[in-house]
Amino acid sequence: LEGRGSRHCGSTHILFMLLLLLLLLLAMGPAWHAAAQRCPQTCICDNSRRHVACLYQNLTEVPDNIPELTQRLDLQGNMLKMIPPAAFQDLPHLTHLDLRDCQVELVAEGAFRGLGRLLLLNLASNRLSTLPQEALDGLGSLRRLELEGNLLEELRPGTFGALGALATLNLAHNALVYLPAMAFQGLLRTRWLQLSHNALSVLAPEALAGLPALRRLSLQHNELQALPGAAVSQARGLVRLELGHNPLTYTGEEDGLALPGLRELALDHAALQALGPRAFAHCPRLHSLDLRGNQLASLPPLQGPGQLRRLRLHGNPLWCSCHARPLLEWLVRARVHSDGACRGPRRLRGEALDALRPSDLRCPGDAAAEDEEERAPAVLRTPPRPPAEQEAAATPCPSTCACVSATRHSSCEGRGLQAVPRGFPNDTQLLDLRRNHFASVPRAAFPGLGQLVSLHLQHCSIAELEPGALAGLPRLLYLYLSDNQLSGLSAAALEGAPNLGYLYLEHNRFLRVPGAALRALPSLFSLHLQDNAVERLAPGDLEGARALRWLYLSGNRIAQVSPGALGPARELEKLYLDRNQLRQVPTGALEGLPGLLELQLSGNPLRALQDGAFQPMGRSLQHLFLNSSGLEQISPRAFLGLGPALQSLHLQKNQLPSLPALASLSRLELIDLSGNPFHCDCQLLPLHRWLTGLNLRVGATCATPPSARGQKVKAAAAIFEACPGWTVRKAKQTPASRRRQRGADKVGEEKGSDLT
């Protein structure tokens, strides 16, 4: 009886507590409901998902009356300019905050205090040039920080000290030139650090110290002249290291790369002319090594990485004579797969390296082989020595400049010079002459600099390069002539740099592509002509650019791209024609580009897309940008031929009231339809059906009729239930299939939750 009484009392106590809880909830209900119903006039509030979106409303400050329980706040595309202290203190439940493209110039100290639950902070595509030391305080739960596409020039130690839970930090596409010691102190859980597309030339030896969990480091597209082995080796747990598109000329054991867990190393499209046999001796688990697009005529057997299984050598001028026999034998013995091909001698030109036998490679003693030896590249007849063994420079540094022998950099930036100085060390590989005042660059302006790889002449008021200006620069790969007054270039001016791969001519006065000059650059890989005054692309403009892969013509006045204008550049992979005056897709001009991967047409007054507009590149195109193009109409067959390869389609910020279903685009990973005034009636039913089958978030929102305004096209089933054909489709679905569809939609929304 006593036991029963105890249980009875316990049950009574539980019931009493539940009753109290119910009364409390009833009392709070009206206040909770009122808080959920609040929504700023310029925003769209999805209370069921606690998501508020205030997109492209020209807001100058964070709006009031955002529901306190909001978890996701999207302010993309406004004009905030400054994030003041405690700007979001009334929103303690936020987990996702999107501030992309808000013209933010300053984040005040303590701007995000009170956001202890925030997981994602997106500050990409703003105008931040610096981050105060306490700007990110209060974000102890943050997992991902996006700072891509800002103007950051330096990082102060301690800036990220409060982000102990951060897993991903994206600093790509900024203006960083140097990483100080302990720059990332406090990032104890960061696994991926993105530093690509900056201007980094020096990393302090302790720059990456304090990153014990780092697994991936992206340093491609910077200005590194030597492998930063000492700095990188501080991140002992690295598994993947990306160093492609840096002007590296040599890598050896003396660079000090020691990463016991490294599995993937990318050194593609650099300037490598030689590689030491023990360059990766202290990376024993290296599995994949990418050396594509370098200047390697030969390669020694690599000692140390015993687990190496893939060696990518495509695009190197490999000379398959007796010098390659040790390499070939090692590839077979170590079971390493290689994709390289022979550049010479003539009888083996184009032959796959892994298809050859050692007996195919002739050695001295045979008359034919001796003839091949005479024609072999000079780098084979006189192998290049490591930088540590090169002779010291015979000439001193000009008095107004600074020359650093350890990095082989010479700089005269911003010294007010009226003429190109002389007397730099002979082993200089990077010469920085930015922000001086040279009216012209004279003939043979850089004598004795045969080792020069990267030359910076930005912001120098240059109006002319005289014939022979680049004479004697056979190893030059990067030439920066941005922000000058050039209106033309001659082939004679560029003839001394036959290996030039990257030519930067942004913000000059070109009225047309300097086609004649390109004939002197048979190795040109990337041409940058953004923000000039080019009015058209005509046949012959790219006649000399047969190796061109990337062509950037953004921000010009191009109204016409003639058929055949792009024909010579058959290897083209990226074509940027955004922010021009094109009124239609230049379909005819896109014929004959079998490898085109990315096409940028955003910001043109296109207004409509006709049938088959992109059919010529249907098998190759992966990324298509048509945002902000004034599109009002898209033909049902506009994307005919696309689909097998297309991964992303950008149609945001147009004037589309409707859109046909794009069923052929079966492999999309991203589609952005936000910022369009969709009219949600029965004509939009095919689009609704197609979108519900995508496991992606697309951002399509109803603008009309007024009763549907703000509803997601994908989720607005109630709008389309009265449409002819809806009941037929519904009848064909079983309860199980509907459950599967709802589950797929939920997964898709979660997967694409960061896309507006």
N, C-alpha and C positions, 0 to 999 in steps of 0.2 A: 504493500500500500504506500509505503514511504517513497519507493521508486516511482510508482505511478504518479504520486502527487508532485514529485520533483519535475517529472517530464511535463506534467500538465502546467505547472507554473512557468516552465521554460517556454512552452508553446504560447502561453498567454503573453509573456513578455515580448516574444518575437512579433506576435500580431499587433501588440500595442505600438511597437517601434515602426512597423510597416504603416500603421494608420497615421502616425505622426509624420512620416515621410510623405505620404500621399497628401496630407493637408499642406505640407510645406510646398510641394510641387504645384498644388492648386493655387496657392498664394503667389508663387513666382510666375505662374503661367502667363498672365497678362503682360508683365514687364518683359519676360523673355520674348513673347510674341511681338511686342512693340519694337524691341531691339532688332529682331530679325527683319521686320518690315521696313525699317529705315533704309533709304537708298539715295545717294546723291543724284540730283536731276540729270547730270551728264553721264551717269554710269549705268551699267546693267548688272543687276544683282541676282545671282542664282542661290537662293537661300537654302535649297535642299543640299547643295554641295558647298555652301559657305564660301562662294567664289564671287568676287566683285571685279568687274572689268571697266576701266575708264580709258578707252583707247583713242588716241589721236584727237583729243578734245582741246588742245592748246591750253591745258591747265598750267598755271604758273605756281601752284602750291598743292599740297596733298589735300583733297577735298574733305570737308567735314561730313558728319552724319554717316560715316561708313559703319555698318553694324559691328559692334564690339566682338562678336563671335566669328568674324571673318577669318578664314584660314588662308585663302589665296587672294592676293591683291595684284592686279595687272594695271600698271600706269604707263604702259609702253606708248611712245610717240607723242609725249606732251612736252612742255617747255618749262620744266621745273628749275633748271639752271643751278639751284642750290638745294641741298638737303640740310635743313637746320637741325639743331640739337633736339633730340627726343621727338622727331617728326612723326613717329608712329607709336607713341607711348600709350595711346588709347586702343591699340589693337594687339593685345598681349598674346592672342591665339594664332597669330600669323605663322604659317609654315613656309609659304612661297611668296616672294615679293619680286615683281618684275618692273625694273626701271630702265629698260632698254630705250635707246634713242630718245632721251629726254633732255638733251643739251646740258646735262649736268656738268658744271665746271668745278664745283666744290662740294665736298662732303664734310660737314662740320664735325668736330669732336663730339662723340656721344650721339651721333645722328640716329643710331639704331638701338640705343639703350631701351630696355624693356621688351626686346624681341628674343627672349630666351628660348623660344620654341622654333625659331626660324631655321629651315633646312636648306632653302635655296634663295640666294640673293643674286639677281642679274642686273649688273651695271654696265653691260656691254654697249658699245657704239655711243659713247658719250664724249665729253671733252675734258676728262680729268687729266691734269698734268702732274698732280701730286696727291698723296694720301696722308693726311695728318696722322700722327702716331696713335691717337686714340679714336680714329674715325670708325673703327670696326669693333669697338668695345661693346660688350653685351650680347655677342653672338656666339655663346658657348656651345650651342647645339648645331651650328651651321655645318652642312655637309658639302655644299658646292657654292663656289664664288666665281662669278663670271665678270671679268674685267677686260675682255677682249675688245679691241677697236677703240681704245682711248689714246691719250697723248702722254702717258706716263714715261718720264725720262729717268727717274731714279726710284729706288726702293730703300726706305730707311729701316735699319734693323729695329725690330719690335713692332712694325706695322701690323703683322699678322699674329702677334703674340697671344691674342685672346681667342684664337680660333683653334682650340685644341681638338675639336671633333672633325675638322675639315678634311674631306677625302679628295676633292678635286679643286685645283686653283688654275684658272685660265687667264694668262697674261699675254696671250698672242696678239699680234698686230698693235703693238705699242711702239714707243720710241726709246726703249731701254738700250743703253750703250755699255753699262757696267753693272755687275752684281757685287755688292760689298760682302764682307764676311758676315755670317750669321743673318743673311737677308731674310731667311724664312724661319727664324727661331720661333718655336712654339707650335709648329705644325707637326705634331707627333703622330698623327694618323693619316697624313696626306699620302695618297697613293699615286696620283698623276699630277705632274706640274707641267703646264704648257707655256713655253717661252718662245714659240716659233714666230717668225715674221717680226723680229725686232732688229736692232742694230748692234747687238752684243758683240764686242770684240775681245773683252777681257772678263774673266770670272776670277774673283779672289779665291785663293786656295781653300778658304773656309766658307765659301758662299753657300754651299749646299749642306753644310754641317747642321745637325739638328733635324734631319728628315729620316728617321729610322724606318718608317713604313713605306718610303717612296719605292714604287715599282716601275713607273714609266716616266721618262723625262724627254720632252720634246724641245729640241734646240735647232730645228731646221730653219733655213732662211734667215741666217744671221751673218755676222762678219767675222767669224772665228777663223783666224789664220793658222792656228795650231790646235791640235786636239787638247781640250782642257782636262787632261787626265787627272791631275792632282785634285782639281775641284770636283769633278764628277765622281771620283773614287771615294769621296766622303759619303756618298749615298750607297752604302755597301749592299743594300737589298735590291738594287735595280735589276729588273728583268728585261726591260726594253729601253733602248737608247736611240734617239733619232737625231742625227747630226747632218743630214743631207742638205744640199744647197748652201754650203759654207765654202769659202775659198781656201780649203785645206790643200796643201800641195804635197805633204809628206806625213806619214804616220809610222812611228817606230816604238820600240820598247821604252825608249827614253822619255816618251810622253807620259808614262806612268799610269796607264789605264789598268786598274786592278779592281775587277768586279767579279767576285766569285760566283754570283748567281745569274749573271747576264746571259740571256738566251737569244735576244734579237738585237742586232746593231745595224743601223742604217747610215751609210756614208755615201749615199747616191748623189749624183749630179754635183759633186764638189770639184776640186781642181787637182785631184791626186795624180801625181806623176810617178810616184814610187811608194812602195810599202815595205817596211822592214819585216823580215821573216818571223820575228818575235813580237810584232806589234800587239798581238792579242794573247801573248803567252800567259798572262795573269787573268784570263777570262776562260777558265777551263770548261765551263758548261755552255759556251757559245754554240748555238745551234744554227742560226741563220745570219749570214753576213751579206749586206746589200752594197755592192760597189758599182752599180749601174751608172753610166753616163759620166765617167771620169776620163782621164787621159793616160790610162795605164796601157803601155805597150807590152809589158811583161809583169809577171807576178811570181814571187818565190813560193815554194811550199811553206805553209804556215805552221809554226811550231807552237804547241800549247793547247789550242782549243780542240781537245780530243773528241768532243761531241758534235763538231761541225758537220752538218749534213746538207746545207744549201748555201751555195756561193753564187750570187747574181752578178754577172759581169757584162751584161748586154750594154752596148753603146760605148765600149772601150776599144781603142785601136790596137787590139792584140796582134802581135807579130808571131806567127806560128812557124818559127825556125827552130834550130837546135836549142835556143834559149828557153823554149817552152817545154822541153822534154821533162825536166824535173817536176814542173807543175802538173803535167799530164799524168805522170807516174804517181804523183802524190794523190791526185783526185781519185784515181782508181783504187789505190791502196787504202785510202781513208774513207772510201765510199761516199764521196762528196759529189752531189749533183750540181752541175754548173750550166748556165744558159748562155755563156759567152760564144762569140763567133770570131773567126779570123779576119782581120783587116788586110793581112798580107802574109807571105808573098802572094803573087798573082795567082799561082796555081791552086792555092788553098783559100782564096778570098771568098768569104761568105760561108765557109764550112763551120759547122757547129763544133765547139771545142770538145764536148763530151762524145763526139762521134769519131774522133781521131785516135789513131794508135801511135805510140812512140816512134814506130818505124816510118810513119808518114812525115816525120819532121827531119829534114836534112841537116847535116852538120858539116863543118869545114872539112875539106878533103875531096869532096865531089865538086867538079867544076861548076855545075849548075848551082850547087849550094853556095859556093864562094861568091857567085854573082848575086845571089839573094842577100848574102851577108853585106855586100857593099851598098845595097839599097835599103837595108834595114834602118829604122829610125835611129837618130843619133843617141837617144836615151838608152838604146841597147848597146851601141858601140862604146859609149862612155856613161856607165850607169850613174845616176844622180846620187850625190852623197847626202846623208842626213844633215839637217840644219846645224846640229852640234859640231859637225866636222867641216862645215863650209869655212872658207877663208874669211877672216875679218874684213870688214869694209875698209877700202883704202882711202876713201874721202870722208871728211868730217860732215857733220850735220849743219845746214844753213843756220846762221846765228838767230834768225827770227823763228825757228821751228824747233820741234822736239822730236828726237829719234830714239826709239827704244829697241835696243839690239835683241833683247830676249824675245819680243813678239814680232820683230822685223816690221814695225809700224813707224811711219814718219808723219807728223801732223803739223800743219801751219794754219789751222782753222781760225778764221776771224782775226787775222793779223793786219788787215788793211793793205795787203800787197797789191801792187799795180802790175806786176809781171810774174810769170811762173818762175820760182826760184830754182837754182841748180845746186849740185853738190850734195845730193842725198847719198846715204850708204848704198853700195852696189847690191846688197842683198835685200833691199826694201821690197816688201810684198804688198803692203797697203800704204797708199799715199793719200792723205786727207788735206785738200786745199779748199775746203768749203768756205763760203762767206768771205771771199776776197773780191777784188775788182779787176778782172782781166777782160779787156775789151775783146781780145782774141787770144787763141792759143797758137803760137808760132810753129814753124817747122822744127822737127827734132826737139821738142820742148822737154823731153825726159831722157836725156842721154845717160847711158850706163845703167839703166834700170831694166835690164833684161829679165829680172826675176819678178817684176811687178805683176800682181794678180788683180788688185782692186784699186781703182782710181776714182776719187771723189772730187767733183768739180761743181757741186750744186751751189746755187745762190752766188754766182760769180759775175753776173752781168755779161756773160760771154755771148757775142753776136756772131762769131766766126771761128771755125777750126780750119787753119790754113792747110794746104796740101802737105802731107808728111808730118802732121802734128803728132801722130802716134807712132812714128818710125822707131823701130828698135824695141817694140813691146810684144814679143812673140807669145808670152804667157798670159797676157792680159785677158781676164775672163769677165770682169765686172767694170762697166764704165757708167758713172753717174753724172749726167749733164742736166739734171732736173732744175727747174726754176731759174732759167736763163733767158736770153733773148734770141735764141736761134730760130731762124726761119728756113734754113736749109742745111744740108750736109752733102759733101762730095765723097765719092769713092776714094779719091786721092787722099783725103784727110784721114781715112780709116784704114788705109792699106797696110800700115805697120802692125796691125793687131788681128791677124788672121784667125785666131782662136777665140775671139770675143764671143761670149755666150749670152750675156745679159746687157742690154742697152736701155738706159733710163733717160727718156726725153720728155717727161711730164712737165707741164706748165712752161711751155715755150711758145713760139709763134708760128708753128708749122701750119701751112695751108694745105699740104698734102703729104702723104707718106713719102719719105725720102728714098724711093725705090732704087735710084741709081747708086746710092751709097751702100745699100744692103748687098750689092754684088761683091763688095770687098769683104763680106763677113759670111763665109760659107758655113760657119759653125754656130750662127746666131740661133739661140734657143728661145729667148724671151725678149719681146720688143714692147716697151712702155711708151705710149704716146698719149696718155690721158691729158685732158684739159688743155688741148691746143685749139686750133681753128680749122682743122681738117673738114672739108665740105663734102668729099666723096671719095670712094675707093674705086679706082679705075684699073682696067687690065694693064699689067706691067708694073704696078706699084709694089708688088711683092715678088718680082721676077727673080731677085737674087736671094730670096729667103726660103730656100728649099728645105732647110733643116728646122725651120721655125715651128715651135710647139705652142707657145703662148703669145697671143696678140691682144694688147690692151688699148682700146680706142675710146674709152669712156669719156664723157664730157666734152665732146667735140661738136661740130655742126653738121655731121654727116646726114644727108638726106637721101643718098643713093649709094648702093653697093652694086656695081655692074656685074653681070654674069662673067665669070672668068677672072674677076679681080683677085679672088682667093685661091685660084687654081694651083699656082706654083707651090703653095704651102700645103702640100698634101698630108703632111704629118701633123697638122694643127690639131691640138687637143682642147685649148681654151680660146674662146673668142668673146671679148667684152665690147659690146656696142651700146651699152646703156648710156642714158642721158645724152642722146643725140636727137636728130630730127626725122627719123625714119617714120613713114606713115604706113608702111606695110612690111611684113617679114620678107627679107631678101632671099626668097626661096631659091631662085635661079642661081644666085651667087654661092649658095651652100652646097651645090653639086660638087662631087669630087673630093669630099673631105671625109674619108672613111673612118677616121679615128677621132672625130670631134666628140668630146665628152661633156663639155660645159658651154652653154650659150647664154649670154647675158644681154637681154633686150629691154630691161626695165627702164622706165623713165623716158620712153619714146611715145609720141602721139599716135599710137597704132589704131585705137578705137575699135577695130574689128580684126578677127582672124578668119582667113578664108580656108576652104578645103585644101588639105594636103600641104599646109604651110611649112611643115617640118619633115616632110616625107624623105628628103634626100639623106638625112642623118638618122633615120629611124632605128637602125641597128646598133648605133654606137652611143647616142646621146644619153647621158645619165642625169644631168642637172639643167633645168630650163627655168629662166627667170623672166617673168612677164609682169611683175608687180609695178604699180604706179604708172601704167601705160594708157590710162584713159579708156580701157576696154569697155565697150558697151554691148558687144555681141561676139559670140564665138560659134562658128559653124559646127554642126554635129560631127563633121569629118575633118575638123581643123587639125586634130592630132593623129590623123591617119598614118599608120606606119610606126608610130611610137608605141612603146609598151614593153618590149622584151628587155630593154636596158634601163629605161627611165626610172630613177630612184627618187627624185624630188621635183616638184612642180610648184612654182611660186606665182600665185595670181592675186595676192592681197592688194588692197588699196586701189581697186579699179571701180568701175561704175556698172558692174554686171547685175541686172535684175534677175537673170536666170542663167543656167548653165546646163548643157546636155550631160547625161550620164557618160562617164569616161571609162567604160567597161574594159577597153583594151589596155588600159594602164594598170596591169595586174600586179606589178612588182613595186609599186610606190612605197617608199618608206616615209615620205613627208609630202603633204599637200597643204598649202596655206591659202584659204579662201577668205580670210578675215578682211573687214573693211570694205565689203561689197554690199550694195543695197538690195539684197535678194527679196523678190516679191513671192511670198509663199502662198501660191494657189496650186491648182491641180496640174498646171504646166510644169511645176517643179517636182512633181511626184517621181519621175525617173531619177532625178538627182538624189532625192531623199532615199530612195531604195538603194541606189549605188552606195551612198555614204554609210548607210546602216550596215553594209557588208564589209566596210573597211575597219580594221583594227587600228585606226589612227584618229587623232583629234584634228579637225580641219578648220575650226574657227568660223564656219559659215553661220551667219545670223540673219534672221528675218528682219527686214526694215519696214515692209508693208505686207498686208494691210495693218492698220493701227492695232487691231486686236491680237496680231501675232508679233508685234514689234518686240525685239529682244530675245525671242526664243531661238534656240539652236535648230537649224534646218534638220540636222541629223536626228534630233530627239523629239521633234515636234510631230509625233504620230497623230495627235488629235486633229491637227490641221488637215491632214490628208485622208482621214478616214471616210469622208464623204465623197471622195473622188472616184470616178468610174474605174473599175479594175482593182480597187483596194480590197474589196471583199473576196474577189477571185484569188488574189495572192494570199490573203489571210486564210482562206479555206484550204489552200495547199499546204499550209504549215501545220505540223502536229504540235501538240503541247511541248513535246521534248525538243523539237527543233526551235521553238520560240525561246525555251529556256537556254538552249545553247547560244542562240543569237544574242540574248540579253547578256549572257556571260561574256561573249566575245566583245560586245560593245563596251562593257565595263572595263575589261582588260585593256582595250584599245584606248579608252579615255585616260586610264592611269598611265599607260605607256607614253602617250603624247601630251601629258598634262602641262608640259612646259612650253608648248606651241600655242601661240595666240590664234 
